Amino acid sequence: MKRLLVEFGMGTSLRRGDYTQAAVRGVKDALWHNSINLAELFGFEKSDMRITVDIGVQDPDAVDVEEVRKVFPYGQTEVRVHHGGLDVARPEGEGNSTIMANVALTVGFDMERADG
């Protein structure tokens, strides 16, 4: 796979303490940063896109990877969740922490297939 684009995003769950919600918001933030039509530029179908999603949160096991995948209407998506991000305690320990997720999206294509 030839990597053609990397984009970054950040998402939060302010009150619910929901790691999946923060991850999904981070993915959407990264997607909204670009409008590059890579598939058309290289003569591929959108379904040929290979998308790698790296998510950093304090509790990686709490992210529902299938919910993250639903954000993408096309492409072959690999979601990897790592320890990272940030949990910010609420004042005086009231309720859930604010969850911050960091996201990196990498988009590429199998360029060999395009040539032959």
Helices and strands as residue ranges (DSSP letters): E 2-13, H 19-31, H 38-42, G 46-48, E 50-57, G 60-62, H 65-69, E 76-83, E 86-88, G 91-93, E 98-109, H 111-115
